Amino acid sequence: MKKRFIITAALFTAVLLSSAALAACGGESGGKLTLIAVNDLHGKFMDTDTQPGLDEFTTYIKNLYTNPSREEILLSSGDMWQGTVESSSNKGALMTEWMNDVGFVSMTLGNHEYDWGPDVLQPNSELAEFPFLAINVEYNGAPASYCKPSVVVEKAGVKVGVIGAIGDCLSSISGEFQKGLYFATGSDLTALVKAESTRLREDEGCDFIVYSIHDGGERFSSSGVNNVTDGDMGWYDTSLSDGYVDLVFEGHTHQQYILKDEYGVYHLQGGGENRAICSAEVTFDGRGDFTVTPKLIQSKDYAKSSLKDDPVVENLYDKYFPEDDPYNTVLGQNFAEWDSADIADKVAELYYKKGKEEWGAQYDITLGGGYLKMRSPYDLAKGDVTYADLFSLMPFDNSIVLGKIKGNFLKSNFINYKQNYYKYGDGALVASDFADDEYYYIIIDSYTSTYAPNHIEEVARLDENIYARDLVAEYVKAGYRAP
């Protein structure tokens, strides 16, 4: 059955296998431990035309449970909730319930779990039947109440310690939600992980330590094993691999890779958007030593149509959307493919026009724009356009803001900036027309206005829950034709 969504969010699924005769990892018979990890699923819950959803994936995982000689542990490494209308509209509750059903033992926090602010994490942590992990997060000067440093899972006498950490990505969280948040990084994070690993081994008797970190490499992409050195891994201190960490699952950067560091510890990341998962088979020799065999498994192998859909996916969807279908409601037609740059330019224009409509009588507005970077699938295909299509492209609830900015920052951050910033005004914007020390009014979103290096003073913001995707939805309904 074709579903209506997929799941994206940073999910790590770890599957622990051991023989029924295994009494302990160091037992005479030895044992086998297979860890399977998925990252950066971003809330894509139902099937779409371009990606599989969670219906077959759920069946794939649950089929592992039916073998009585196996023991499974599932865990997530973050960015689970944010990205689609079916998950974001309930701020991750649907995804959390799904994780309960599938039997996750933990979820490492990702930066996009903070897209609605830290306060959203507490109710989700109470809904979850598993702990959230982040050893390095403080909130208002104390360890965050909604997460733990680690979790210990014991199956068939095997003790596995899982340590979770969020990477150095506080700056990617909207400035309005950063207040009170602190992420320990660098040597401070290393010290925390070493201390926790020591505690897990000595006090909890753990046989194997998994480090699940929501961070990873930007430039690696390979299904084979890449040997790397400390200098190649700016996001990870390889001294952790010297007896503290036995296996690392990573996320955040949406790359697919298997890395082997200088201590022989494997690092795996399975891309994102439900494109691949990671597998690491660990074989114990009965004397405390083990070998690890890593591989990447593509979605065509674990989310194939030959697997029967698990009903929990549709049941949860119907629970959260009992009357309306935000995915299948067609807003209008797209008469040609609309690429991400054109969409961003159009959003900047719509920001400008909306701002003129709201505040133009009081303020001389110069431009509309902001950090308007589309998300997966990045472009809008030809054909029917639904609200969920636009939601996936522009999932962030960033309010529309009237801002005040000095001319020098206006020029450097908008007019002359050529990367992910887009701008629109009446006629061509020429930098020489703006004085460095004079103030100008612009229409941006709250992510842009609260990013401190932009030096924008917020003057006003729209009270309505109107975001970039809503402006584009109205534009589509009005019968536009793509450029």
N, C-alpha and C positions, 0 to 999 in steps of 0.2 A: 504494500500500500504506500502510495506516495504521500509523504507528510509535507507540512507547509514550512518547516524551518530547519535550521541546523544549529549546532552549538559551537561557539567559539570561546573562549575564555580560557585562561591558563590553567589547564587541568593536568595533573600528573596522576596516572592510574598505576599503582604498583601491585603486581600479583605475586604472591609468595607461594611457591610450590615446595612440598617436601613429601617424602615417602611416608606411607602410613606406619611403617615400622620404625621411623625415626623418633627417638626419645629426646634427643638434643642435637644441636649442630655438631658438637664435639663427640657425639656418641660413636660406638664402634662401627655402626653401619654407614656413617657419613650422612649426607643428605643433599638435596638439591633445592635451590631457592631461585625462583624466577621473578624478577621485578619488571613490571610493564608500566611505562610512564607516558602521559599525554600532557601537553602544555598549551596554554593560550587558546582555549576554546571560545572565550568571549561570548558566552551566552547563546550561541547559535544552537538552538534546540531542535528545530524541525528541518526536514529536507528542503532544499531549494534546487533549482535547475543546475546549479554549478557545484554544490557540495552536499555530502551526506549529512544527515542529522543523527540523532542519538537512538533511534528506534532499533536499527540493526546492531549498532554498537553496544546497546544495553544487552541485547540477546547474546552477543559475542562474549561479553564479560560474564553474564550469568551462566552460560554454558560451561565455563570453567569450573563453576561450583558443583556441577553434577558429577564430577569425577571424585569418588570417595578417597582416592589416594593423594588428592591435592588439598592444599590449604592456601587461601587467597587473602591478600591484603591490598586494599585500594587506597591511594592517596592522591591528593591534588597539589599542584604548585602554583595556584593563583590565576588571576584574571579569568575567573569563572563566569562572572555575572554580566559584565558590561559589553554591549555590542549589538543587541537586537531588541526589537520591540517586545517579544514574548518574555524576555528576562528582565530587561531594563525597566519596563513599565511597572514591575513589582519589586524593583531594586534587589533582584537576586533571589527572592524567596522561592520562585519556581525551581531554579537551579539547585538551591539548597535542599529542597524536598526531593528532587531527583537523586541527589547524592546520598541522601538518607536511604532511599529505596535500593540503590545499587550497592550500598554498604561501604562507603568510604570511611577510613579511620582518621583522616586528617586532611586539612587544606592549608598549604602555605599561602600567605597573603601576597597578592600582587598589587601593583600601583593602581590598577583600574578598579580594585575593590573600594578605593577611596573616591571614586568619581561623584559620589553623592555626599561626601564628607564622612569623617570617622564615626559619627553617631549612628550611621546605618549599620555598622559592623556589629554593634551590641545585639540588636534584635535578631539579626541573622545568626549570630553565634548561639543564641538561645534556641533558635529553631533547629539548628544543626544537631545531629546526633553524633557528632565527631568534633574534635577541637580544631580551632584555627591556630596555625603555627606562625610565629615570627619572633625569633629570639632577640631581635635588635630593635624593636619598636617600643618607644615610650610615648605616652599621651598625657599632656599636662604634668610633665615632670615625674611620672611614675610608670612602671611597666603597664602596658595597655591591658585592661581587664578582659578584653574580647579575644585575647590570644595567649598561647603558651609557647615556651621555648622548644618543646619536643614532646614526643609521645612514644611509649613503648608498647609494642604489639608482640604477643606470644602465641605461637601456633605450633602444636605438636612438640612443645618443648624448646622451640627456637625463639630466641629473644632478639627482636630487631628494634633498634632505636632510630627514630626519624627526627632529625633536627631541621627546622624550617627557618628561612631568613628571606627578607625582602632586600633587593639590591639597592644600589645608590641611585634611586629614581624619585626622590622626594620632589625634585624640581619639575617632574612631569605631572604632578598633581596640581590642580587648580589652586592658585594662590589663596583664594578665599577659604580653602579647606586645609591649608598647611598649618594654621595656628594651633599650637600645642603639640604638633607632631614632631618626633625626632626619630631618625633611622641611624643607628650606629653603623659606620662603614669602616673600611680599611683595617688598620691594626686593631681597632676597638672591636670590630666584628670578629676578627680572627680570634682574639682572646676569649670572647664569649663562646664561640663554637668549640674551641679547645677545652675550655672548662666544662662545658655541657657534655662533650664526648667522654671526657674522663669520668664524670659523674655517672653517665649511662653505663660505662663498662664496669666501673668499680663498685658502684652502689646498686645498680639495677641488674648487673650481670648480663648485659647485652653482648651478643656474639658478633653482631654486624651493625655498622652505623651507616645510615643513608643520610646524605645532605641534600635537601631539596631547597634550592635557592632560586628566587625569581630574578634572575639576572643571567647573562650569558654573552657569548661572542657575537660580534656583528658581521664578521667577514668569513666565517666558516660555512661551507655548504657541501656536504659529501656524505654518501652512504657508507663509505669505507672508513677505516680507522685512520685518524690523523695524529701523529706524534707531535706534541707541542711542548714548549718550555715555559718557564715562569714568565718570561718576557712577552709571550703570546697571549697571556691570560690576565689582562688588567682587572677583570671583575672578580678574580679568585686568587687567594693566597695559597700557593701550592704547598706551603709548610703544613697545611691542614691534612694533606695526603700522606704525611709522614707519621702514620699510626693513629690519626684521629678520625679520618673519614675513609670509608671503604668504597663508596660509590656515590657519584654526584649526578642528580638530575637537574637540568637547568631550563629556563624559560625566558620570557620577556622580549627576546630579539627575533623570535619567529624564524629561526634558522633550523635547518636539519643537519645534524652532525653527530659523529662519534669522535671524541678526542681522548687521547691517552697522555696523561701528564708525565712529568719526569720521574714520579714515584710509581708509575704504573697504574694509577687510579683512572678509571674511565669516567668521562663526562658525556652525557647524552642530552640532546634536545631534538624534539620531533617536529620542528616547524611550528605551525599554529593553525587555527581555523579547522581543526579536525582533519588535517591532511595526512598525518602520520603519528605513530606512537613509538615509544622506545622500549626495547626489551633487553634485559641483562640477566642471563642465566648464571647463577652462582652455584658451583659444585664444591661441597665440603668433603675433605678426605678422611674425616673421623679423628684427626689429630689437631684440629684447630686451624689448619690451613685451608685455603679455598682458591678457586680459579673463577674468573668472570669471562663470559662470552657475550658480547654486546651485539645488538643489531637493531635496525629500524624496520618497522612494519608499516606499510603504506595502507591508506584507508580502503583501497580496493580489496584488500585481504581481510579486513576486520569489519567493514561496513558494506558488505555486498548484498545484493538483492536476494540471494538464495537463502539468507537468514530471515527467519520469521520476525516480524516487527514485535518488539515487546510492548504490551499495552500501556505500561506506565507512562510512556511519552505522550500518547494521545489523551490519556486520562488526566494527566496533570495540565495539559494544554486546555482541555475542556473545563477543568476546575477554575483556572485563572481567567479564561475567556469564555464564560458560559453563554453569552448572548451575542457578542460581536466578534468579528474576525479581522483584526487589524492587519493581517498579512494579505488576505485575498481581496480586500476592498480596492478596486481599481480607481485610481484618481484621474487617469487620463492616458494618453498615448505618447510614447516617445518615438518620433518619426525617423530618428537616426541615432546611432550610438553617441552618447554624451560623455566625453572623457573627464577625468578628475579636475584638470586645470580649468576647463570650461565651466564645470559646476561651481568650482571655487570662485571664479570670476563673477558668475551669476549671483552667488550668495553675497558677495561684496556689494554688488549693485542693489540687491534687495535690502541689505542692511541700510545702505545709504537712503533708499527711497522710504523705508519704514521710519528711519530717523528723521528725515525731512517732514514726514507726515506728523510725527509725534511732537517734535521739538523745533521744527524749522521756523516757526513764528517768533521764537525767542532767541535762537542761536543761529549764527552763520556757520553752517556745517560744511566742512571741507571734503571729507571722504568717508567711505565705508570700507571696512576690511577686517583683517585679523589673521590668526593662525588657522587657516581654513584648509586643513589637510584631510582628504577623504580617507575613509577606512575601507576595508575589504567589503565588496569586490572592486572598489576604487572607481570604476566606470559604471554608467547606467546604460544597460543594454537597450536595443531597439525593441519596441513593443509596449505591452501594458506596463504601467507604472503603479505600484502600490505604496502605501505608506511605509510598509516594512522594508521595501527596497530603499527608500530614502532614509529610513532609520538606520539601516546597516551602514550606509555611507556616512551619515552624520549622527552618531549615537549619543553625542554629549549634550547634556542639559545646561548649556552655557547661555545665560541671559543676555539680552541685547542691551547695550550700555551706551549712554552718551558720555564721552570722555573729553578731557581737556589736556592738551599736550603742547609742549614748547616746540617751536619750529625746528630746532636742531634734531630733536628726537623724532619728530614727524618725518623728516627727510631720511634720517639714517635707518629708522625702523619700518618705514612704510614706502615712501616714494622711491627710495634708492635700493630697497631690499628686494632681491631677485629670487629668493628661494620659496618658502612656503607661505609667505605673506602675499595677499592680494588686495588690491585697492580699486575703488571706483569713485569718481566724482563727476561734476559737470565739466566736460571737456578734458583735455590733457592736463595732467598734473606735472608741473615743471618745478624742480627743486628751487631754482633761483627766484621764484615768486614768493617764497616764504622766508621771513626773517627769523634768525636763530633764536632771538630772545622774546619773540611774541608768542602768545598762546593761540591755539586753534582748536576747533571742536570737531570731533570725529565720532563715527558710530562703529563700535566694535562689539565683541562679545566679552563676557565676564572672565573667560580664561585669559584673553589678551589684556584686559584692563588690570587684572590682578597680578600679572607677571611683572615683577618689580623692575627688571631692566628696561621695560618699555617706558617707564616714567609717565604713566597716565593717571590723571586724577579723575575719579568717577564723579560725574555731575548728577546723573540720573540713570535709572534703568527701568525697563518695562515691567509693570507689575504682573502682566499675564504670563502664563507658561507658554510663551512663544519662543521657539528656537529656530536655528537655521533650517532644519528639515521642514518645519511648519511653513516657513516663508516659501520654500521651494514647492511644497505640496499645493499651496494656493496658486502658485505660478503654473503648475502642471494642470490643475483643475480649470484654470482660465483658458486652456487650449494653446499653450506655447508650442513652438516647433524648435527642436534642438538646433544649435548653430552648425 
